[in-house]
Amino acid sequence: MTAVPPVAPARTAPAPVPLSRRIREVLLRGGGAGAAAVAAAAVHSVHDPGVICPFRLLTGLPCPVCGSSTVFIELGSGHPAAALLANPFTVLFGLGLLFAPLGVGRRWRGLPKRLRTGVLIGAAVLSWCWQLHRLGLLSH
């Protein structure tokens, strides 16, 4: 007699998450990030540490995510335009994370891996160019 291998149970799609729960998740994410941004802005107003990017401290050049702390602090201080100017790519990324429960995350994960990689690399290059321009390093 030969042993019959066990049959793996069929995978079923997860049950859809109700819209009210997804909206609550967005509100919780937004509230948590908002509270953290206000706290960071309060700490920053008392003690400004200056440049905190290790890459910029070592090389004098900004990295693609330079300005991300500034985005957080400016939003916490109630200055959304200044936050957007500090690093628009960080703002867009943060909005993507905030609204991911509403389907943005699922659509992103549904894109081919090669396309997602290309978008992220392109965004990093554009962000770095933005930082070089913002800090006056491209005007020479």
MARKOL-404548 format. One record per atom (N, C-alpha, C, O): x, y, z; residue in one letter. Coordinates in steps of 0.1 Angstrom, whole numbers, padded with zeros to 4 digits, always signed. Layout:
<rs>
XYZA
...
</rs>
This chain:
<rs>
+0008-0012+0000M
+0000+0000+0000M
+0009+0012+0000M
+0019+0013+0007M
+0005+0022-0008T
+0013+0035-0008T
+0005+0045-0001T
-0007+0046-0001T
+0013+0054+0005A
+0007+0065+0013A
+0002+0076+0004A
+0009+0080-0006A
-0010+0081+0006V
-0015+0092-0001V
-0011+0105+0005V
-0014+0107+0017V
-0005+0114-0002P
-0001+0126+0004P
-0013+0135+0008P
-0023+0134+0001P
-0012+0142+0019P
-0023+0150+0024P
-0026+0161+0014P
-0017+0167+0008P
-0039+0164+0012V
-0043+0174+0003V
-0043+0187+0011V
-0050+0188+0022V
-0037+0197+0006A
-0037+0211+0012A
-0050+0217+0011A
-0057+0216+0000A
-0055+0223+0021P
-0068+0229+0020P
-0068+0241+0010P
-0058+0248+0009P
-0079+0243+0003A
-0080+0253-0007A
-0079+0267+0000A
-0085+0269+0011A
-0071+0276-0006R
-0070+0289+0000R
-0083+0297-0004R
-0087+0297-0016R
-0088+0304+0006T
-0099+0312+0003T
-0095+0327+0004T
-0086+0330+0012T
-0101+0335-0003A
-0098+0350-0002A
-0103+0355+0011A
-0113+0351+0016A
-0095+0364+0017P
-0099+0369+0030P
-0112+0377+0028P
-0115+0383+0018P
-0120+0377+0039A
-0132+0385+0039A
-0129+0400+0037A
-0120+0405+0043A
-0137+0407+0029P
-0134+0421+0028P
-0136+0429+0041P
-0145+0426+0049P
-0128+0438+0043V
-0128+0446+0055V
-0139+0457+0053V
-0139+0464+0043V
-0148+0458+0063P
-0159+0468+0061P
-0153+0483+0060P
-0143+0486+0066P
-0160+0491+0052L
-0155+0505+0050L
-0154+0512+0063L
-0144+0520+0064L
-0163+0510+0072S
-0162+0518+0085S
-0149+0514+0092S
-0143+0523+0099S
-0145+0502+0091R
-0132+0498+0098R
-0120+0504+0091R
-0111+0508+0098R
-0121+0505+0078R
-0110+0511+0070R
-0109+0526+0073R
-0098+0531+0074R
-0120+0532+0074I
-0120+0547+0077I
-0115+0549+0091I
-0107+0558+0093I
-0119+0540+0100R
-0114+0542+0114R
-0099+0540+0114R
-0092+0547+0122R
-0093+0531+0106E
-0079+0529+0105E
-0072+0541+0100E
-0061+0545+0105E
-0078+0548+0090V
-0072+0560+0085V
-0072+0571+0095V
-0062+0578+0097V
-0083+0572+0103L
-0084+0582+0113L
-0074+0580+0124L
-0068+0589+0130L
-0072+0567+0128L
-0063+0564+0139L
-0048+0567+0134L
-0040+0572+0141L
-0045+0563+0121R
-0032+0566+0116R
-0030+0581+0116R
-0019+0586+0120R
-0039+0588+0111G
-0038+0603+0110G
-0037+0609+0123G
-0029+0618+0125G
-0045+0605+0133G
-0044+0610+0146G
-0031+0608+0153G
-0025+0616+0160G
-0026+0595+0152G
-0013+0592+0158G
-0002+0600+0151G
+0007+0605+0159G
-0002+0601+0138A
+0009+0608+0131A
+0008+0623+0135A
+0018+0630+0137A
-0005+0628+0136G
-0006+0642+0139G
-0002+0645+0153G
+0005+0655+0155G
-0005+0637+0163A
+0000+0639+0176A
+0015+0638+0177A
+0021+0646+0184A
+0021+0628+0170A
+0035+0627+0170A
+0042+0640+0164A
+0052+0644+0168A
+0036+0645+0153A
+0041+0657+0146A
+0040+0669+0155A
+0050+0677+0156A
+0029+0670+0162V
+0028+0682+0172V
+0038+0680+0183V
+0044+0690+0187V
+0040+0668+0188A
+0050+0666+0198A
+0064+0669+0193A
+0072+0676+0200A
+0067+0665+0181A
+0081+0667+0175A
+0083+0682+0173A
+0094+0687+0175A
+0072+0689+0169A
+0073+0704+0167A
+0076+0711+0180A
+0084+0720+0180A
+0069+0706+0190A
+0071+0712+0204A
+0085+0710+0209A
+0092+0719+0214A
+0091+0698+0207V
+0104+0695+0211V
+0114+0703+0203V
+0124+0709+0208V
+0111+0704+0190H
+0120+0711+0181H
+0121+0726+0184H
+0131+0733+0183H
+0109+0732+0188S
+0109+0746+0192S
+0117+0749+0204S
+0122+0760+0206S
+0119+0739+0213V
+0126+0741+0225V
+0141+0738+0223V
+0150+0745+0228V
+0144+0728+0215H
+0158+0724+0212H
+0159+0720+0198H
+0155+0709+0194H
+0165+0729+0190D
+0167+0727+0175D
+0180+0720+0174D
+0191+0726+0176D
+0180+0707+0170P
+0193+0699+0169P
+0201+0703+0156P
+0212+0698+0155P
+0195+0711+0147G
+0202+0714+0134G
+0201+0702+0125G
+0191+0695+0125G
+0210+0700+0116V
+0210+0689+0106V
+0211+0676+0113V
+0221+0674+0121V
+0201+0667+0111I
+0202+0654+0117I
+0204+0643+0107I
+0205+0631+0111I
+0206+0646+0094C
+0208+0636+0084C
+0223+0631+0085C
+0231+0640+0082C
+0226+0619+0088P
+0240+0614+0089P
+0247+0616+0075P
+0259+0619+0075P
+0240+0613+0064F
+0246+0614+0051F
+0250+0629+0049F
+0261+0631+0044F
+0241+0638+0052R
+0244+0652+0050R
+0255+0657+0059R
+0264+0665+0055R
+0255+0652+0071L
+0266+0656+0081L
+0280+0652+0076L
+0290+0659+0077L
+0280+0640+0070L
+0293+0634+0065L
+0298+0640+0052L
+0310+0642+0050L
+0288+0642+0043T
+0292+0646+0029T
+0289+0661+0026T
+0295+0666+0016T
+0280+0667+0033G
+0276+0680+0030G
+0265+0680+0019G
+0260+0691+0016G
+0262+0669+0014L
+0251+0668+0004L
+0239+0662+0010L
+0239+0654+0019L
+0227+0666+0005P
+0215+0660+0011P
+0212+0646+0005P
+0218+0643-0006P
+0205+0638+0012C
+0201+0625+0006C
+0187+0626+0001C
+0180+0637+0003C
+0182+0616-0006P
+0168+0618-0012P
+0157+0620-0001P
+0147+0625-0005P
+0159+0615+0011V
+0149+0617+0021V
+0152+0629+0030V
+0145+0631+0040V
+0162+0637+0027C
+0164+0649+0035C
+0152+0658+0035C
+0145+0658+0024C
+0149+0664+0045G
+0137+0672+0046G
+0125+0665+0052G
+0115+0671+0055G
+0127+0652+0054S
+0115+0644+0060S
+0112+0648+0074S
+0101+0649+0078S
+0122+0650+0082S
+0120+0654+0096S
+0114+0668+0096S
+0105+0671+0104S
+0119+0677+0086T
+0113+0690+0085T
+0098+0690+0081T
+0090+0698+0086T
+0095+0680+0072V
+0081+0679+0068V
+0072+0676+0081V
+0062+0682+0083V
+0077+0667+0089F
+0070+0663+0101F
+0068+0675+0111F
+0058+0677+0116F
+0079+0682+0113I
+0079+0693+0122I
+0070+0705+0117I
+0063+0711+0124I
+0071+0708+0104E
+0063+0718+0098E
+0048+0715+0099E
+0040+0723+0101E
+0045+0702+0096L
+0031+0698+0097L
+0026+0700+0112L
+0015+0704+0114L
+0035+0696+0121G
+0031+0697+0135G
+0030+0711+0140G
+0023+0714+0149G
+0037+0720+0133S
+0036+0735+0136S
+0025+0742+0129S
+0022+0753+0131S
+0018+0734+0120G
+0006+0740+0113G
+0010+0747+0100G
+0003+0756+0096G
+0021+0743+0094H
+0026+0750+0082H
+0027+0739+0070H
+0038+0735+0067H
+0015+0736+0065P
+0015+0725+0054P
+0023+0729+0042P
+0029+0721+0035P
+0023+0742+0038A
+0030+0746+0026A
+0045+0745+0028A
+0052+0740+0019A
+0050+0749+0039A
+0064+0747+0042A
+0068+0732+0043A
+0079+0728+0038A
+0059+0724+0048A
+0062+0709+0048A
+0063+0704+0033A
+0072+0696+0030A
+0054+0708+0025L
+0054+0704+0011L
+0067+0709+0004L
+0072+0701-0004L
+0071+0721+0007L
+0084+0726+0001L
+0096+0718+0006L
+0106+0717-0001L
+0096+0714+0018A
+0107+0707+0024A
+0110+0694+0017A
+0121+0691+0014A
+0100+0686+0014N
+0101+0674+0007N
+0088+0669+0002N
+0081+0662+0009N
+0083+0673-0010P
+0070+0669-0015P
+0069+0654-0017P
+0058+0648-0016P
+0080+0646-0018F
+0079+0632-0020F
+0076+0625-0007F
+0069+0615-0007F
+0081+0631+0004T
+0078+0625+0017T
+0063+0628+0020T
+0056+0619+0026T
+0058+0639+0016V
+0044+0642+0019V
+0035+0632+0011V
+0026+0627+0016V
+0038+0630-0002L
+0031+0620-0010L
+0032+0606-0004L
+0022+0599-0004L
+0044+0602+0000F
+0045+0589+0006F
+0037+0588+0019F
+0031+0578+0021F
+0037+0598+0027G
+0030+0598+0039G
+0015+0597+0037G
+0007+0590+0044G
+0010+0604+0026L
-0004+0604+0023L
-0008+0590+0018L
-0019+0585+0021L
+0001+0583+0010G
-0001+0570+0006G
-0002+0560+0018G
-0011+0552+0018G
+0006+0562+0028L
+0005+0553+0039L
-0007+0556+0047L
-0014+0547+0052L
-0011+0569+0048L
-0023+0572+0055L
-0035+0566+0049L
-0044+0561+0056L
-0037+0567+0036F
-0049+0562+0029F
-0048+0548+0024F
-0057+0543+0017F
-0037+0541+0028A
-0035+0527+0024A
-0047+0518+0027A
-0051+0510+0019A
-0053+0520+0039P
-0065+0511+0042P
-0077+0513+0033P
-0086+0504+0032P
-0078+0524+0026L
-0089+0526+0017L
-0087+0520+0004L
-0096+0522-0005L
-0077+0513+0002G
-0074+0506-0011G
-0062+0510-0018G
-0058+0503-0028G
-0055+0521-0014V
-0043+0525-0021V
-0032+0515-0019V
-0025+0512-0029V
-0031+0509-0008G
-0021+0499-0005G
-0023+0487-0014G
-0013+0481-0019G
-0035+0482-0015R
-0038+0470-0022R
-0035+0473-0037R
-0030+0464-0044R
-0039+0484-0042R
-0036+0488-0056R
-0021+0488-0059R
-0016+0483-0069R
-0014+0494-0049W
+0001+0495-0050W
+0007+0481-0051W
+0015+0478-0060W
+0003+0472-0042R
+0008+0458-0041R
+0004+0451-0054R
+0011+0441-0057R
-0007+0455-0060G
-0011+0448-0072G
-0004+0451-0085G
-0005+0444-0095G
+0004+0462-0084L
+0013+0466-0096L
+0024+0456-0097L
+0029+0450-0087L
+0029+0454-0109P
+0041+0445-0111P
+0053+0450-0103P
+0055+0462-0102P
+0060+0441-0097K
+0072+0444-0089K
+0082+0453-0096K
+0087+0463-0090K
+0084+0451-0109R
+0093+0459-0116R
+0088+0473-0117R
+0096+0482-0117R
+0075+0475-0119L
+0070+0489-0120L
+0071+0496-0107L
+0075+0507-0106L
+0068+0489-0096R
+0069+0495-0083R
+0083+0499-0080R
+0086+0510-0075R
+0093+0491-0084T
+0107+0494-0082T
+0111+0506-0090T
+0118+0515-0085T
+0106+0506-0102G
+0109+0518-0111G
+0104+0531-0106G
+0110+0541-0106G
+0091+0530-0100V
+0085+0542-0095V
+0093+0547-0082V
+0095+0559-0081V
+0097+0538-0074L
+0105+0541-0062L
+0118+0547-0065L
+0123+0557-0059L
+0125+0541-0075I
+0138+0546-0079I
+0136+0560-0085I
+0144+0569-0082I
+0126+0562-0094G
+0124+0575-0100G
+0120+0585-0090G
+0125+0597-0091G
+0112+0582-0080A
+0109+0591-0069A
+0121+0595-0061A
+0122+0607-0058A
+0130+0585-0059A
+0142+0588-0051A
+0151+0598-0059A
+0157+0607-0053A
+0152+0596-0072V
+0161+0605-0080V
+0155+0619-0080V
+0162+0629-0079V
+0142+0619-0083L
+0135+0633-0083L
+0136+0640-0070L
+0138+0652-0069L
+0134+0632-0059S
+0135+0638-0046S
+0149+0643-0043S
+0151+0654-0037S
+0159+0635-0047W
+0173+0640-0045W
+0176+0653-0053W
+0182+0662-0048W
+0171+0653-0066C
+0172+0666-0074C
+0165+0677-0067C
+0170+0688-0067C
+0153+0675-0061W
+0146+0685-0054W
+0154+0690-0042W
+0155+0702-0040W
+0160+0681-0035Q
+0168+0685-0023Q
+0181+0693-0027Q
+0184+0703-0021Q
+0187+0689-0038L
+0199+0696-0043L
+0195+0710-0048L
+0202+0720-0045L
+0183+0711-0054H
+0178+0725-0058H
+0174+0733-0046H
+0178+0745-0045H
+0167+0727-0037R
+0162+0734-0025R
+0173+0740-0017R
+0172+0751-0011R
+0184+0733-0016L
+0196+0737-0008L
+0206+0745-0016L
+0217+0749-0011L
+0202+0748-0029G
+0210+0757-0037G
+0223+0750-0043G
+0232+0757-0047G
+0223+0737-0043L
+0235+0730-0048L
+0235+0728-0063L
+0244+0723-0069L
+0223+0731-0070L
+0222+0729-0085L
+0224+0742-0092L
+0224+0742-0104L
+0225+0753-0085S
+0225+0766-0091S
+0239+0770-0096S
+0240+0781-0102S
+0249+0762-0094H
+0263+0766-0098H
+0265+0762-0112H
+0276+0764-0117H
</rs>
